[in-house]
């Protein structure tokens, strides 16, 4: 019987959720603040932690860090309002398994817990990583940007080049890395993925390189690291920017010499591993600030792939949405046959801070709630039905990424006016789109006599 810890400062909600989960065969303990939760985790072992984001003593992100330091492989599911979706995305980067939105849908919680338990079991089998045995299903988009990515994958896949994948959280970086592995000569060898964002500094060396029995408190047996587990195949390190400087030094040695040494060991182990890394950070900025080694950056960046956010891949939205509709119906035993056109329109006006992962969650939840054969806007989150300005997305067309002086087909005044209208006269946002600073924008507004 799986054991679940619920953390929420609302006793009535805790009792309700505990009763529901108990009836569904789980052993449940509830606590009402972060302090009690840490004590419970130190005293007992839990298979899944289900925590509210807003707690009376510390917030969910801080608690997530503490839980991951104590028990790094326990899945943590955050409960949050949809207004905090950006925070939930940050939590995923830091190692949270998933998030569910309040008000809680009981069936959605059950599905997420089931997935968390299955994921934890797969990681345990693979020694703490997601192995090649994990089911891999790749969704092919049809946007120009996606087609270009596929072209690059076809070129670089068969080589042994180290690849750095740059993209926001939830854009599918691990899927891309798996596709690269499947295109390589190593495709019949292990594919091992590890989330560096979920590793504490104390455990990172052990996870990556292994340890020998007795090398530190809790090292009861010898353990293989992820480099050994991936030997002959591909090792994917997600959120590599989160690794400490000390671990970066060891990682550089491993990639240069193709050798690793276990924590507490005195023997080098030869390895043959292709390294694919990913990040949503600007590593060049981290290098300038002294947080990331420049020599390691060049070592892992023999070839770089940039994955655009979902909001910049409008042509892919409907493709992904229909794929997730079919998958959700199969998983939930529903018969929702199609997506209403108004839903797609809403999707294209939303900024998708959680990218493909968020779209998948939105579709699954809507399918769960939908009572008809057509997925309608009625079951979409309020943030998508009625987006606030910061959540809305407008098409900035061919202007994005171009300096104002580079646009020759349109007069500057007309372009500035159009951009200001699109952003509802938010000058900071307009300046970013026009690729100029605010002072220049103000000067242009005065120069052209634009009412803003």
N, C-alpha and C positions, 0 to 999 in steps of 0.2 A: 504493500500500500504506500503510494507516494505521499510524502509529508510536505505540507505547504505552510509557509509563514505569511500571515496577512499583517501589514503595517498601515494603520489608518487612525486618525484621531477622532473619528466619528464612531462611537461604540455601537450605535444602532446599525450602521452600515456594516461594521465588522461582524456583528452577530448574524445579520441577514446573509452575508456572503459566506460566512463559516457554515451556516446551516445548509446552504445550497451546495457547497462543495463537499460537505460531509455526506449528504444524500447521494452524491455522485461518486462516492467511493474513495474520497481523499481523507487523510489524517491532517487536521487543520489546527493551527495555533494562531491566536490573534494577540497583537500588542498595539499600543496606542501612541507611541512616540519612538524616535530614533534610538534613544538611550536604552529603552526596553528591548528594542529589536537587536541591538548589538549584543546585549547580555544573552538573549535567546539564542543567537547564532553561535556564540562562544560555548554555550551550554549544550546545545543540541545540533544535530545535522538535519538540514532541510534540502529537499529536492528542488523546490522552486520558492522564490520570494516574490510576493505580490505587494508592492508598496505604493502608497499615495505619493504624489510629488510634493504636495504642500503639507509639511508636518510642523508641529508647534515649536520644535527645538532647532532642527536644521532642515534645509531643503533636500529634495530627492537626489540631486546630483552629488551633494556632499555625502549623503548616506550611501549612494551607489559606490563611491570611491572606497568607503570604509568596508562595505560588504565584500567588494572585490579583493581588497587586501587580505581579508580573513579567509574567504572561500572563493577563489577566482573562477571556478568552473560551475558555480551554482547560478542557474539562469535567474535574472531579476527582471520582472515585468513591472513597468511603471503604469500607474493609473493617473490620468491627467485630463483636464478639460481641453477641448480642441483649441481654445485660445492659446494654450501653451505648446502648440505643436512644434514650434521652433526649438523649444527647450527639450522636447521629447527627442528630436533629431540629434541634439547634442548628447543626450543620454545614450543613444545608440552608438555614437562615436566612442563613448567612454566605456562601452561594454554591456549596456543593458540589452537583454534579449529582444524585447519588444515593448510596445506601449499599447494600452487600451484607453479609450476615451470615456469620460463620464458624461452623462449618466451611463452606468455600466449595463451592457447587455449580457445576461448570464451565459447564453450560448456562445457568445464571442469569447468570453473569459475561458470557458471550457476548451474551446478550440486552441486558444493561445497557450494554455497550460499544457495541453497534449503535445503541441508542437515543441514547446520548451523541453519537455521530458524526453521526447524523441531526439532532439538536438543534443541534449546532455549525454544521452546514451551513445550516440554516434561519436561524440568527442571522447568519451571514455574508452571506447573501442580503439580509437585512433591515437590514444595517448594524449588527449587534450586538444587535438586539432580536428578540423573538418577534413575528412579523408576523401580519396578518389571514389569511395563507395557511395558517397552521398549522391543522391539522384540529381543529375544535371539536366536542366531544361532551358535551352537558350531561346530567347525571343528576338526575332530579327525585325528591326525597325526599317522604315523606308525613307527616312529623311536623308538629305544630301550629306549631313554631318555623320550620320550613322554609316552610310555606304562608304564614306571615306575611311572610317575606323576599320570596317571590315577589309577594305583593300590593304590597309597597313598591317592588319593581323595576318592576312594571307602571305604577305611579304616576310614579316619578321617571325611568324610562328615556327617555320621549319629550322630557323637558326638557333644558336645557343646564346644569343645576345640577352643581357640583362635588361629588363623593361621596367620603366616607371610609369604607372598609370595615375594621371592627375584628374580629379573630379570631385564634386560635392558628395557628401554622404547620401547613400541611397540611389546613386546613378548606375549601379550595376558593375562596379569595378571587379568584384570577385567573379561575376559571370564572364566578363571580358577575359580575365586571367585564365579561367577554365577553358575558354574557347582557344586561347593561345596554346595552352597545354595540349588540347586535342588536335591542334594543327601541327604539333611538333613530333620529332622522332622519339620523344619520351612518352607518348600518349598511353603506352601499355604499362608504364611505371607509375609510382604513386604521385598523386597531386595532394599536397598538404597545405592547408590554409590556416593561418593564425592571426587573430586580431590583436595587434600590439597595444591598442587602446585599452584592452581589458587586462593587461599585464601590469602588475606592480613592479617597481624597480627590483624588489627583493626576489621575485619569482621569474623575471624575464630571462636571466642567464640560464636558470634550470630548465625553463620551457624550451628555449632555443637550442641549447647545447647539451642538456642532460645533466645528471649529477650522479655521484657515487654514494653508496650507503654511508651514512654517518657524517656527510660533509656539512650538514647544518641540522638544526632542530627540525624534526619531522621527516628527514630523509631516511626512511626506514629500509628502503631497498634501492638498488641501482635503477636509474631511469634513463631511457633514451630520450634525446632531445629531438626537436622537429627536423633539424638538419639530417639526423640519422634516419628518421622515419621517411624522409623524402628522398633518400639516397637513390640515385639513378633517375629521379623524376624532377618534379617542379615544386618549389616552396614559394608560397604566396604570403607576403607579410603586409597586412592591411594596416593603415595608419602608422606607417613607419616613423613619422615625425614624433611620435610619443615616446620612442625609446630614449633612455638616458644616454649621456655622452659616453659613459663607461661601457655600456652595451654596444654602442656604435663602434667603439674601438675593436671589440671582439668580433663584431659582425664584419667589419672591414677585413680583418685577418682571415675569417672563414671564407669570404668571397675571393680574396686574393690568392690564398694558398690552397683552398679546397680542403681545409683541415679544421677540425674542431677539437676542443678539449673540454671534458665534462667538469662541472663545478666540483672541486675537491679531488680531481684526477690529476695524473701526471703523465698520461699517455695521449698522444695526438691520434685522432681517428680520421682516416682519409674518407672524403665524401665526393660525390659527383652530383651536384645539384644545380639546376637552373633557377635563378632568383627572379621573381616578379614582385615588385613592391607597389604600394599604392598610398596615396595621401590626399587629403582635402586641404592641406596647408600649402603655403608658399614657402618651399624649402630654401629658395634663394634668399628670402628675407630671414629665415631661421639661421642660415649660414652667416649672414651679415651681423646678426645679433649674437652669434657665438653659441647657438643652441643645436646646430647640426654641422657635422664635419663635411668640409668641402670635398675632401678626397673620397669619402664614402658616397657623396652625392654623385660624383662623376662615375664611380664604380657601378652604381645601381641604375644609372641613367644612360646606358648605351643607346637606348631607343625610348622615346617618350610618346605616350598616347594621352591625348586630352579628351575627356568625356564631357560633352556639354550637359548642363542641367536640363531636366525634362521640359521646363518652360521655354527653352530655346529649341525644342524638337517637337514642334506642333504636329508635324506629319506623323510622328510616332505615337502620339497620345492615344488616338483611337485604336491603333494596332494593339498597344499594350492593354488598353481598357477591355477590349474584346477577349484578349487572351486570359486576363484575370477573371472576367465574367465566366468563361467556360470552366476554368480551374476551380473557381469558388463554388459554382453549381455542383461540380463533381464532388468536391470535398464536403459540402453542406447538404447534399441530397436535394437540391432545389432545381426548379425548371424555369429559370428566368432566361428567356430566349434571346432578347436583344436589349440594347441600350437606347433609350429615347434620345432623339437629336438634341433636345434642350439640355440633357445631361452633358453631352459632348461640348456644347457651347459654353456651359458653366466651367467645364474642365479647362477649356482654352483661355478662360479669363482669370484663372487662378494661378498663383505663382509657384505652387508645389515646393515648398521649402524642404519637404522630406523626399522629393523626387519619386523614383519608381516605387520605392518601398511604401511611401505614403499612398500612392495611387492604388497599389495592391490592397492595402488595408481599407481604404475607402470603398473600393469595389466589394470586397468581401463582406464588410459590415452592411453595405446597402443591399447586397444579395440576401443576407441573413434576414433583413427586415422586410424585404419586398414581398408583397402578397399576390402580385399579378405576374404576368408573363413578360412584362416590359419593365426594365429598370428606370424608374422615374426620379425626378429631382426631389421628391418628397422625403426620400431616405438618405439624402446627402447631408453631410455636416453643415451647420449654419454658416461656418466660415467660407464654405464653397458656394452655398446658395446666395449669401449676402456678404461678399468679401469686403473687408475694410481696405483702406487705401494701401496699407503696407502689404496686404496679401493679394492685391489685384495685380494682374499682369496685362500690360498693353504691348502691342507689337511695335517695336521700334524699327522695324524694317531694315533697310539697307544702311541706315545711318550708324547703327551701333558699332563701336570699335573704330570708327573713322574720325579723324580730326576734322573739325569744322572747316578748316581751310582746304581739305581734300575734296569737299563736295563742290563740284563744278556745275552740275546739272540744275541746281536749284539755288535761287538767291538766298543769302544768309538770313535775311529777315523772314522770309517765308518759312524756312526750315526751323528757325528759333520759335516762331509763333506756333507752328504745328506741334513742336515738341512740348512747349509749355501747356498747350491745350491737352495733350495726351496725359501729362502728369498732373493735371489740375493746378498748374502754376506752382508746383513744388520746385523751386529754383535749384536746390541741391541735386535733386534727381535729374532735372533737365541738364544741368552742367555735366553730370556723369555720362549721360547718354550722348551729349554732344562732344564729350572728351575734351572739355575745357574746364578751367577752374571757375569758381563762382564770381570772382572779381571780373574776369573777362566777360562772363555772361552779363553781369550788371552793366558793364561798359557798352556792350552790344545793344542791350535793351534801351539804354539812354540814347545811343547813337541812332537807332532806328525809330525811336519814339514809340516803342511798343508799350501798350498799357498792360502792366503786369503787377 
